[in-house]
Amino acid sequence: MIELATPAPVLPTNLRTVDEFEQWQQQYAHEGSYEFVRGRIVEKKEMKQAEYLILKFLTRLFVTTMAYAQGDELTPEMDSYVDDIRKRRPDLAYFTLAQILETGEGIRQRTQFAIEILSESESFQDVTEKVQDYFDAGAVLVWYILPVSRKIVVYTSADESKSYKGDTVVSAAPLLPDFQFIVSDLFA
């Protein structure tokens, strides 16, 4: 039996704000994950198995931190609002317990720490736009994980970054000082 591919959904091009985008999302049942960036709906590709292993490593490490003990979370694919025209969905986003509780009141949250895993389809422009958006929203730290080159690029601002590879220790200090590991362990 030959299985036919499901056609990609037709995405509207006339939406201007995050509110309009979220209204569209509520009206139309669809599969997949999307970001909204200045009028563009950006589809987030499904996670690959190798990416899942990276997320598993990081989330299991996070549960050993003081932040986790206080109720904070490192959550996959959670909305992180930038402003009225941008909403991102980091591969992993850090939210404090206070932020999590505010979501119950309908208050939109912005991550302080975003972790992205570079996909094959992302361009340098895509990466720099995402990093800029996170810092525009008030993030203090962004990690971009590059599985093919087995390294992590740590951004402390949209314009300042440092790469970590091999037996180097990467840390989320000062935000999460006990969230650290040897880079090669992530890719073991």
C-alpha positions as CSV (number, residue, x, y, z in Angstrom):
1,M,0.0,0.0,0.0
2,I,1.4,3.4,-1.0
3,E,1.0,6.1,1.6
4,L,0.4,9.6,0.3
5,A,2.0,12.6,2.0
6,T,-0.3,14.9,3.8
7,P,-0.3,18.3,2.1
8,A,1.3,21.1,4.1
9,P,-1.3,23.4,5.7
10,V,-2.0,26.7,4.0
11,L,-0.7,29.3,6.3
12,P,-2.3,32.8,6.3
13,T,-0.1,35.7,5.3
14,N,-2.3,38.5,6.5
15,L,-1.7,38.2,10.3
16,R,0.1,41.1,11.9
17,T,0.1,40.5,15.7
18,V,0.6,37.6,18.1
19,D,-3.1,38.0,19.2
20,E,-4.3,37.5,15.5
21,F,-1.9,34.5,15.2
22,E,-3.2,32.9,18.4
23,Q,-6.8,33.5,17.2
24,W,-6.0,31.7,14.0
25,Q,-4.4,28.9,15.9
26,Q,-7.6,28.4,18.0
27,Q,-9.9,28.5,15.0
28,Y,-8.1,26.0,12.8
29,A,-7.2,22.6,14.1
30,H,-3.8,21.7,12.7
31,E,-0.8,19.6,13.7
32,G,2.7,21.0,14.2
33,S,4.3,23.7,16.2
34,Y,4.7,27.3,15.0
35,E,6.4,30.5,15.9
36,F,5.2,34.0,14.9
37,V,7.7,36.6,13.8
38,R,6.7,39.9,12.4
39,G,3.8,38.7,10.4
40,R,5.4,35.4,9.4
41,I,4.3,32.0,10.7
42,V,7.4,29.9,11.0
43,E,6.9,26.1,11.2
44,K,9.0,24.3,13.8
45,K,10.1,21.0,12.4
46,E,9.5,17.8,14.4
47,M,12.3,16.8,16.8
48,K,14.7,14.2,15.5
49,Q,15.8,11.3,17.8
50,A,19.3,12.7,18.3
51,E,17.7,16.0,19.4
52,Y,15.5,14.1,21.8
53,L,18.6,12.6,23.5
54,I,20.0,16.1,24.0
55,L,16.8,17.3,25.5
56,K,16.6,14.2,27.8
57,F,20.2,14.8,29.0
58,L,19.5,18.5,29.8
59,T,16.1,18.0,31.5
60,R,17.4,15.2,33.6
61,L,20.4,17.3,34.7
62,F,18.1,20.2,35.4
63,V,16.1,18.2,38.0
64,T,19.3,18.1,40.1
65,T,19.4,21.9,40.4
66,M,18.3,24.2,43.2
67,A,16.0,26.0,40.7
68,Y,14.1,22.8,40.1
69,A,13.9,22.1,43.9
70,Q,12.2,25.6,44.2
71,G,9.6,24.7,41.5
72,D,11.3,26.2,38.4
73,E,11.1,24.3,35.1
74,L,13.1,23.7,32.0
75,T,10.3,23.1,29.5
76,P,10.4,21.9,25.9
77,E,8.5,23.8,23.2
78,M,6.9,26.4,25.5
79,D,5.7,29.8,24.2
80,S,8.1,32.6,25.0
81,Y,6.6,36.0,24.1
82,V,8.9,38.7,22.8
83,D,6.3,41.5,22.1
84,D,3.1,42.0,20.2
85,I,4.5,40.8,16.9
86,R,6.9,38.0,18.0
87,K,6.4,34.7,19.8
88,R,9.1,32.1,19.9
89,R,9.0,28.4,21.0
90,P,12.6,27.5,22.1
91,D,13.5,23.8,22.1
92,L,13.9,24.3,25.9
93,A,13.0,27.3,27.9
94,Y,13.6,28.1,31.6
95,F,10.7,29.5,33.6
96,T,10.6,30.3,37.3
97,L,7.8,29.1,39.5
98,A,6.4,32.6,39.7
99,Q,6.2,32.8,35.9
100,I,4.6,29.4,35.7
101,L,1.9,30.5,38.2
102,E,1.3,33.7,36.3
103,T,0.5,31.7,33.2
104,G,-2.6,30.5,35.1
105,E,-3.7,34.1,35.2
106,G,-3.3,34.5,31.5
107,I,0.0,36.5,31.8
108,R,2.3,35.9,28.9
109,Q,5.8,34.9,29.8
110,R,9.3,35.4,28.4
111,T,12.1,33.0,29.1
112,Q,15.2,34.2,30.8
113,F,17.2,31.3,29.3
114,A,16.5,29.7,25.9
115,I,18.2,26.6,24.6
116,E,18.0,25.9,20.8
117,I,19.3,22.9,18.9
118,L,20.5,23.9,15.4
119,S,18.6,22.1,12.8
120,E,19.8,21.3,9.3
121,S,17.3,23.7,7.8
122,E,18.3,26.8,9.9
123,S,20.4,29.5,8.3
124,F,22.8,31.8,10.0
125,Q,20.2,34.5,9.6
126,D,17.6,32.4,11.4
127,V,19.9,31.8,14.3
128,T,20.8,35.5,14.7
129,E,17.2,36.5,14.5
130,K,16.2,34.0,17.2
131,V,19.0,35.1,19.5
132,Q,18.1,38.7,19.0
133,D,14.5,38.0,19.8
134,Y,15.3,36.2,23.0
135,F,17.4,39.1,24.2
136,D,14.9,41.7,23.1
137,A,12.4,39.8,25.4
138,G,14.8,40.0,28.4
139,A,16.7,36.8,28.3
140,V,20.0,36.8,30.0
141,L,21.3,33.6,28.4
142,V,20.9,31.7,25.2
143,W,22.5,28.4,24.3
144,Y,22.7,27.2,20.7
145,I,23.6,23.5,20.5
146,L,25.3,22.4,17.3
147,P,25.1,18.6,17.2
148,V,27.1,18.0,14.0
149,S,30.1,19.9,15.3
150,R,29.4,18.8,18.9
151,K,29.6,22.2,20.5
152,I,27.5,24.8,22.3
153,V,27.6,28.5,21.5
154,V,26.7,30.4,24.6
155,Y,25.3,33.9,24.1
156,T,25.3,36.4,27.0
157,S,23.9,39.1,24.7
158,A,22.8,39.3,21.1
159,D,26.4,40.3,20.2
160,E,28.5,38.3,22.6
161,S,29.1,34.6,22.4
162,K,31.6,32.0,23.3
163,S,31.9,28.4,21.9
164,Y,32.4,25.4,24.2
165,K,33.5,22.0,22.9
166,G,35.1,18.7,24.1
167,D,36.1,18.5,27.8
168,T,35.2,22.1,28.5
169,V,32.6,22.7,31.2
170,V,29.6,24.8,30.1
171,S,27.6,26.5,32.8
172,A,24.3,28.5,33.0
173,A,25.9,30.7,35.8
174,P,25.1,33.2,37.1
175,L,21.4,32.5,36.4
176,L,21.6,28.8,37.3
177,P,25.1,28.2,38.8
178,D,24.5,24.5,39.5
179,F,23.4,23.8,35.9
180,Q,26.7,22.8,34.3
181,F,28.3,19.8,32.6
182,I,31.2,18.7,30.4
183,V,30.2,19.4,26.8
184,S,31.3,16.0,25.5
185,D,29.0,14.3,28.0
186,L,26.0,15.9,26.2
187,F,27.0,14.1,22.9
188,A,28.1,10.8,24.5
